[in-house]
Amino acid sequence: MEKKIFYADDEESLREMYEQIHRTYFKDYTLELFEDGKKLEESFLENEDDLALIVTDNNMPKMTGLEFIRKHYSKIPIILCSANLDTSKIQEIESYGVDYVEKPFGLNIFIESIRKNLKF
């Protein structure tokens, strides 16, 4: 079965950007996009065995990326992207083994984080 990457961000322009990155660098994986944390969680619970990676924003409607991580961090590699996390929250997500990529991020840093989590 083909492995999936889930990408969640409430900003449409960032979802579109990630879709382009995905088509260029990670086309061997099926991509699913989500605009809020609750939809991410619902699909995660239905597809957990097929997932290779989750990339999520923090500030989203219905459930933040950090709330999602607190519930599901040990089950699948996760990258959290955010522009405004304080040091204690960054330390918390890193204690879960989750990668943190600060927005705005450079393309190479973002792609390297994805590759590392996919074990390229």
N, C-alpha and C positions, 0 to 999 in steps of 0.2 A: 504494500500500500504506500502511496506517495505521502511523504511527510509534509506538514503544514507549518507555515509561519503566520502568526496572528499579529496584526499591527493595530493599535488603538490610539486614536487621537481625535479630539473634538474639532480640530481645525482641518477643514476640507483640503486646504492647500498643502498641508503637511502630509495628509493621506495620499494625495496625488503625487507628491514628491517621492514618498516611500514606494509607491507603486512603480515609478520609473526606476528607482534604485533596484528594486526587486527584479524587474524585467531584465536589467542590465547585468546584475551580479549574482542573483540567487534564483534563476528561473527553473532550477531543478526542484524547487519547493512550490507547493500550492500556497497562494497568498489569500488571506481573508482579512478584510478591513472592518473596523468598528469605530463608531463615533462616540460611544460612551462605555464606561466600565461595566455596567450591568449587562449589556449585550455581549461584551467580551467574556464575562463570567459565565453566562448562559451557554455560549458556544464552547467555551473551555470545558465545561462539565460534560458536554455531549461528545467532544472530540479529543479528550485528554490523551488517549493512547496514540493518536496520529500526529501529535504536535512535536515539532523540533525546537520551537522558540516562540516566545512572546515578547514583543516590543511595545511598550505602553508609555503614554504620557502620564503625568501625575494629575494635573488639574483637568478633570473631565466631569461631566454631569453624572449623577446617579451613583457613581462609585469612583473614587480616585484610584490612581495606579497604586499608591501606597496601601490603600485598603485591600485591593486585590492581592498584592504581594503578601500582606499579613495573613491572608487566608490560604494562599496557594503556593507559597514560595518554594517548598521542597519538592514539588512535583515536576517542574519543567524549567529549563533555563529562561531567565527573564532579564530584559534590559529596560530600565526606567529612564525616560528622557524628561527633563524638566528645566525650567529657567530659574526657578526661585525656591529651591529647597534650602532650609537652614542646615547647619553642620550636624545637628543631632539626628535629623531625618536621613541625611546622607550616610551617617555612621550606622543607623538602624538598617537601612536597606542593604548596605554592604555586609552587615553581620548575617544577613540571610543568604549571602552568596549571589546577590543580584548586582549586575553592573549598572552604574550610574553614568549617563552621558548628559552633560550640561548643554542646554539650548542657549543660544544658537550654537550648533556644533559644526565642525569641519567635516566634510564628506568622508575623508580618509579615516578619521577617528571613529565615525559612526560605522562605516563598513568593517573596520578592523574589530570593533566590538561584536558585531554580528558574526563575523567569521570565527572569532574566538569561541563564541557560545555555540556555534554549529560544529565546532571542532575541525575547522579547515586546516 
